[in-house]
């Protein structure tokens, strides 16, 4: 009997101890419920250890903070009120209470006793904004900061070009979800807006045309003829390029080419002298000797006919010589070309010798291409030219130095292979120019009815050369 009484007493003692322990643990458990449990977040923000009110107030402060934006180098902000952002504290509190209740009760108490950490929980936040107001905000940003590409602009005062600048455009479709996510995020409230770069159009040769035209506009009554060709891309620019002008000494380029076509060996001493005097000294007597003895097989008139026929065969239909140099008193045959048949632009071209800026430029291009092993000269006359011979032609023209016209319009040391000419009313220069930005053809004819002053024409040709060189070498 005593033993049974002793057992009961022990059971009562143990029960009392357990009850005291559980009571102590329960009161301790209740004290932990005053703050939010470990692992709990609200919209990704850790609220562990905060009271319920602290957590809700923290979110209210966060969602009242402007979202920081970056539009390339511009730093902007979006106040929440601008898009009618509304943080619903009551609904968020209800979501929080529901999760706390799910973690409470007997299961929560037992987990506390067993020292089992609660499962991580992210409580959703109740927040809304106006999509229309957000789109309106993005539209205003685009209107304020978007910039179209700025095209290259010619600068007549310096004969240069202001480089084009790429444009920029806000990608609204790509930026909208990024900004929307930042508005409802309490942690990541910085957004780099998506901005597309709009590349500027490649510099076109028409911009050079604008600059040249601005130069010419200052010379009322002058009739200019200009042809420019990019040897790399084939782009061309022409101003009155198919107008007939007096051929002047520019036709000595054709004499040079035809002399080499007639040769079947390297130039001998006499031939070298004639070429030197024709190209480097612009001697008409030497040019006539080439026409007569080399191109015409002893007959000067045959020489000019052969030269004219060859120009036609090469497609240079506006280039001809009716008589040799210094025989202007003779009555030349009437040669009609598309260029001298025009009535809209009259330059009073010499009836004995004519060409156009286009024809002169294309002949230079043919010689240039031939020096590289191709082009029209080798196609039309496949067995008459070598690349080395065409390179010699360019070398001859490169030794023609007059320190004026195109030569002085390009930097010192630039290789200019050219032939020039002038008379009372017309001045001209036709050149191959070799530069680091690319090789190009430049042909300039200037005509003023009656008389063209050297002080007007020569500096203008130099300025045209400067502008053209700067176009190819920005």
C-alpha positions in Angstrom: 0.0 0.0 0.0 2.8 2.4 0.9 4.6 1.6 -2.4 1.5 2.4 -4.4 1.1 5.7 -2.5 4.8 6.5 -3.2 4.4 5.9 -6.9 1.4 8.2 -7.1 3.3 10.8 -5.3 6.1 10.6 -7.7 3.7 10.8 -10.7 2.1 13.9 -9.1 5.6 15.5 -8.7 6.6 14.6 -12.3 3.3 15.9 -13.6 3.7 19.1 -11.7 7.2 19.5 -13.0 6.1 18.9 -16.6 3.2 21.3 -16.1 5.5 23.9 -14.7 7.9 23.4 -17.6 5.2 23.6 -20.2 3.7 26.6 -18.6 7.1 28.3 -18.5 7.7 27.3 -22.2 4.2 28.6 -23.1 4.8 31.9 -21.5 8.2 32.1 -23.3 6.5 31.1 -26.5 3.9 33.8 -26.1 6.7 36.4 -25.6 8.2 35.4 -28.9 4.9 36.1 -30.6 5.3 39.8 -29.8 7.8 40.0 -32.7 7.7 38.4 -36.1 9.4 35.0 -36.5 12.7 34.1 -38.1 12.6 33.6 -41.8 9.6 35.9 -42.4 9.7 38.4 -45.2 7.1 40.8 -46.6 7.5 41.3 -50.4 11.1 40.2 -50.0 11.9 42.5 -47.1 13.1 40.7 -43.9 10.9 41.6 -41.0 12.4 39.1 -38.6 12.5 40.4 -35.0 10.2 43.4 -35.8 6.8 43.9 -34.3 3.8 43.7 -36.5 3.4 47.5 -36.5 7.1 48.1 -37.2 7.0 45.9 -40.2 3.9 47.5 -41.6 5.2 51.0 -41.0 8.5 50.1 -42.6 6.8 49.1 -45.8 4.7 52.3 -45.8 7.9 54.4 -45.6 9.6 52.3 -48.4 6.7 52.6 -50.8 6.5 56.3 -50.3 10.1 56.6 -51.5 10.6 57.7 -55.1 12.0 55.2 -57.6 15.4 56.2 -58.9 15.8 56.1 -62.7 18.8 56.3 -65.0 18.4 57.5 -68.7 21.9 57.1 -69.9 23.8 59.9 -68.1 20.5 61.5 -66.8 19.5 60.6 -63.2 15.7 61.0 -62.6 13.1 60.0 -60.0 9.5 58.9 -60.0 7.5 59.9 -57.0 4.9 57.2 -56.2 2.0 59.7 -56.3 2.8 60.4 -59.9 1.5 57.0 -60.9 -1.2 56.8 -58.1 0.7 54.2 -56.2 -1.4 52.9 -53.3 -0.1 50.7 -50.5 -3.0 49.0 -48.7 -1.9 48.7 -45.1 -5.0 46.9 -44.0 -5.0 44.2 -46.6 -1.2 43.7 -46.1 -1.8 43.4 -42.3 -4.6 40.8 -43.0 -2.2 38.8 -45.1 0.4 39.0 -42.3 -2.1 37.9 -39.7 -3.2 34.9 -41.7 0.4 33.7 -42.0 1.0 34.2 -38.3 -2.1 32.3 -37.4 -1.0 29.4 -39.6 2.2 29.3 -37.7 0.6 29.5 -34.3 -1.6 27.0 -32.3 -0.4 23.7 -30.9 1.8 23.0 -33.9 3.6 26.3 -33.4 4.0 25.6 -29.7 5.4 22.1 -30.2 7.8 23.4 -32.9 9.0 26.0 -30.3 9.5 23.4 -27.6 11.4 21.1 -30.0 13.4 24.2 -31.2 12.4 23.7 -34.8 12.8 26.9 -36.7 9.7 28.0 -38.6 9.5 27.5 -42.4 10.5 30.7 -44.3 7.4 32.7 -45.3 7.1 35.6 -47.7 3.9 37.6 -47.0 2.4 39.2 -50.1 2.0 43.0 -50.0 -1.2 44.7 -51.3 -0.1 47.5 -53.7 -1.5 49.0 -56.9 -0.7 51.7 -59.4 -2.1 53.3 -62.5 -0.8 51.7 -65.7 -2.0 54.7 -67.7 -0.2 57.2 -65.4 3.0 55.0 -65.7 2.7 55.1 -69.6 2.2 58.8 -69.4 5.3 59.2 -67.3 7.4 57.2 -69.7 6.1 59.2 -72.7 7.1 62.4 -71.0 10.6 61.0 -70.3 10.9 60.0 -74.0 9.7 63.4 -75.1 12.2 65.2 -72.9 15.3 63.1 -73.4 15.0 61.3 -76.7 17.1 62.8 -79.4 17.1 62.0 -83.1 20.4 61.3 -84.9 22.3 64.5 -85.8 23.5 64.3 -89.4 26.9 65.6 -90.5 26.8 69.3 -91.2 29.1 71.2 -93.6 31.0 74.2 -92.1 31.8 76.6 -94.9 33.9 78.9 -92.8 36.4 76.2 -92.0 35.8 74.0 -95.1 35.2 71.1 -92.7 32.3 69.0 -91.4 30.7 68.8 -88.0 30.5 65.0 -87.4 27.1 63.5 -87.0 26.0 62.3 -83.5 24.0 59.1 -82.9 20.4 59.5 -81.6 18.8 57.9 -78.6 15.2 56.6 -78.1 13.6 55.3 -74.9 12.4 51.7 -75.4 9.1 52.1 -73.7 8.0 48.5 -74.1 11.2 47.2 -72.6 11.4 49.8 -69.8 7.8 49.5 -68.6 8.1 46.1 -66.9 11.3 47.1 -65.2 9.8 50.3 -63.8 6.6 48.5 -62.8 8.6 45.9 -60.9 10.6 48.6 -59.1 7.4 50.4 -58.1 6.1 47.3 -56.2 9.5 46.3 -54.8 10.5 47.5 -51.4 14.2 46.5 -52.0 15.1 47.2 -55.6 13.9 50.7 -56.4 16.5 51.7 -58.9 15.9 51.2 -62.7 18.2 51.7 -65.6 15.8 52.5 -68.5 16.3 50.7 -71.8 17.5 53.3 -74.3 18.1 52.3 -78.0 20.9 54.0 -79.8 20.0 55.3 -83.3 23.2 55.3 -85.4 23.8 58.3 -87.6 23.7 57.7 -91.3 27.1 57.2 -92.9 28.6 60.4 -94.3 27.3 60.7 -97.8 29.0 62.5 -100.6 25.9 64.7 -101.0 27.1 66.5 -97.8 30.3 67.4 -99.7 28.1 68.7 -102.5 26.3 71.0 -100.0 29.7 72.5 -98.8 30.9 73.0 -102.4 27.7 74.6 -103.4 28.0 77.1 -100.5 31.4 78.0 -101.7 30.2 78.5 -105.3 27.2 80.6 -104.2 29.6 83.4 -103.3 30.7 83.7 -107.0 27.7 85.0 -108.9 28.0 84.6 -112.6 30.6 81.9 -112.4 29.9 78.6 -114.2 31.6 75.8 -112.3 32.0 72.2 -113.4 33.1 69.7 -110.7 33.4 66.0 -110.6 34.4 64.0 -107.5 34.8 60.2 -107.3 35.7 58.0 -104.4 38.1 55.4 -105.6 37.2 53.0 -102.8 33.4 53.1 -102.9 32.7 54.4 -106.4 30.5 57.2 -105.1 30.3 60.2 -107.4 29.5 63.9 -107.1 28.9 66.1 -110.0 28.1 69.8 -110.4 27.7 70.6 -114.1 29.8 67.5 -114.6 28.5 66.8 -118.1 28.8 70.4 -119.4 31.3 71.1 -122.2 34.3 73.1 -121.3 37.4 74.1 -123.3 39.8 71.1 -123.2 42.9 73.3 -122.4 45.9 71.3 -121.2 43.6 68.9 -119.4 43.5 66.9 -122.7 47.2 66.2 -122.2 46.1 63.5 -119.9 44.5 61.9 -122.9 47.7 62.5 -124.9 49.7 60.8 -122.1 47.3 57.8 -122.1 47.3 57.5 -125.9 51.1 57.8 -126.1 51.5 54.8 -123.8 48.9 52.9 -125.8 50.9 53.4 -128.9 54.2 52.3 -127.2 55.3 48.7 -127.4 58.4 49.3 -125.3 59.5 51.4 -122.3 59.9 55.1 -123.2 63.4 55.8 -124.6 65.3 59.0 -123.9 63.5 61.1 -126.6 60.1 59.8 -125.5 60.9 60.5 -121.9 61.8 64.1 -122.8 58.5 64.6 -124.7 56.5 63.2 -121.8 58.3 65.3 -119.3 57.8 68.5 -121.3 54.2 67.7 -122.1 53.1 66.9 -118.5 55.5 68.7 -116.2 56.1 71.8 -118.3 52.8 71.8 -120.3 54.7 72.4 -123.5 52.4 72.4 -126.5 55.3 71.6 -128.9 56.1 68.4 -127.1 52.4 67.5 -126.9 52.1 68.0 -130.7 55.2 65.8 -131.2 53.5 63.0 -129.3 50.3 63.5 -131.3 52.2 63.4 -134.6 55.1 61.0 -134.1 53.7 58.5 -131.6 49.9 58.6 -131.7 49.5 59.6 -135.4 52.4 57.7 -136.9 53.9 60.9 -138.4 50.7 62.8 -139.1 49.5 65.3 -136.5 45.9 65.3 -137.9 45.9 61.6 -137.7 47.0 61.8 -134.2 44.1 64.0 -133.0 41.7 61.8 -135.0 43.1 58.7 -133.3 42.9 60.3 -129.9 39.2 61.4 -130.4 38.3 57.9 -131.8 39.9 56.3 -128.8 38.0 58.6 -126.4 34.7 57.5 -128.1 35.7 53.9 -127.8 36.3 54.4 -124.0 32.9 55.9 -123.7 34.2 59.5 -123.2 31.8 60.9 -125.9 32.3 64.5 -125.0 36.1 64.6 -125.3 37.8 65.5 -128.6 40.6 67.3 -130.3 39.9 68.7 -133.7 43.4 70.1 -134.3 46.8 69.9 -132.5 47.8 72.7 -130.1 48.5 76.2 -131.4 46.7 75.6 -134.7 43.5 77.4 -133.8 43.6 79.6 -136.9 42.8 76.6 -139.1 39.2 75.8 -139.7 38.4 72.7 -137.6 35.8 70.1 -138.5 32.6 70.7 -136.6 32.3 68.1 -133.8 29.0 67.8 -132.1 28.7 66.1 -128.7 25.9 65.7 -126.2 27.6 68.2 -124.0 28.2 71.0 -126.5 24.6 70.5 -127.8 23.2 71.7 -124.5 21.6 75.2 -124.5 20.9 75.5 -120.8 24.5 76.0 -119.6 26.9 77.8 -122.0 30.6 78.0 -121.4 31.7 79.0 -124.9 34.0 76.0 -125.2 36.9 76.0 -127.6 35.7 74.4 -130.8 39.1 72.8 -131.3 39.4 71.0 -128.0 36.7 70.0 -125.5 35.9 67.8 -122.6 33.7 67.7 -119.5 34.6 67.3 -115.9 33.0 63.9 -116.0 35.0 62.7 -119.0 38.3 64.0 -117.5 37.5 62.4 -114.2 36.6 59.0 -115.7 39.8 59.0 -117.7 41.8 59.5 -114.5 39.8 56.7 -112.9 40.6 54.4 -115.8 44.4 55.1 -115.4 44.1 54.6 -111.7 42.3 51.3 -112.1 44.7 50.2 -114.7 47.6 50.8 -112.3 45.9 48.3 -110.1 45.5 45.7 -112.9 41.9 46.4 -114.0 39.5 48.9 -115.3 38.2 50.1 -118.6 41.6 50.7 -120.3 42.6 47.1 -119.9 39.1 45.9 -120.9 38.9 48.0 -124.1 42.6 47.6 -124.9 43.6 44.3 -123.3 47.0 43.9 -125.0 48.1 47.6 -124.9 48.6 48.5 -121.3 50.3 47.0 -118.2 49.7 48.0 -114.6 53.3 49.3 -114.6 52.7 51.6 -117.6 49.6 53.1 -115.9 51.6 53.6 -112.7 54.2 55.5 -114.8 51.4 57.8 -116.1 50.4 58.6 -112.6 54.0 59.2 -111.7 54.4 61.6 -114.5 51.3 63.6 -113.4 52.6 63.5 -109.8 55.8 65.3 -110.9 53.7 68.2 -112.3 54.2 70.8 -109.6 52.9 74.4 -109.8 52.2 75.2 -106.1 48.7 76.4 -106.9 45.1 75.2 -107.6 44.4 71.7 -106.2 48.0 71.2 -104.9 47.8 74.0 -102.4 44.3 72.9 -101.2 45.6 69.7 -99.7 48.1 69.1 -96.9 51.8 69.4 -97.7 53.2 66.1 -98.7 50.0 64.8 -100.2 50.5 63.0 -103.5 48.6 64.8 -106.3 48.8 63.4 -109.8 47.2 66.1 -112.0 47.2 68.2 -115.1 46.0 71.8 -115.1 45.2 74.5 -117.7 43.7 77.9 -118.1 42.8 80.6 -120.6 41.3 84.0 -120.3 37.8 82.9 -119.2 38.4 79.3 -117.9 40.6 77.7 -115.3 40.8 74.0 -114.7 42.7 71.3 -112.8 42.1 67.5 -112.9 43.7 65.3 -110.3 44.1 62.0 -108.6 44.6 62.7 -104.9 46.1 60.0 -102.6 45.3 60.4 -99.0 45.1 58.3 -95.8 41.3 58.4 -95.8 41.1 57.1 -99.4 42.1 58.1 -102.9 39.8 60.2 -105.0 39.4 62.0 -108.3 38.8 65.7 -108.3 38.2 67.7 -111.5 37.3 71.4 -111.4 36.5 73.7 -114.3 35.6 77.4 -113.7 34.3 79.6 -116.4 33.3 83.2 -116.3 32.1 84.8 -119.5 34.6 87.4 -120.7 37.3 87.0 -118.2 38.1 85.0 -115.1 40.6 86.7 -112.7 43.3 84.4 -111.4 42.8 85.9 -108.0 39.2 84.6 -108.0 39.6 81.2 -109.7 42.8 79.8 -108.3 41.9 80.3 -104.6 38.4 78.9 -105.2 39.9 75.7 -106.8 42.2 75.4 -103.8 39.2 75.8 -101.4 37.3 73.1 -103.3 40.3 70.8 -103.0 40.5 71.5 -99.2 36.8 70.8 -98.7 37.0 67.6 -100.7 40.2 66.4 -98.9 38.5 67.1 -95.6 35.5 65.1 -96.6 37.7 62.1 -97.3 39.8 62.7 -94.3 37.5 63.9 -91.5 
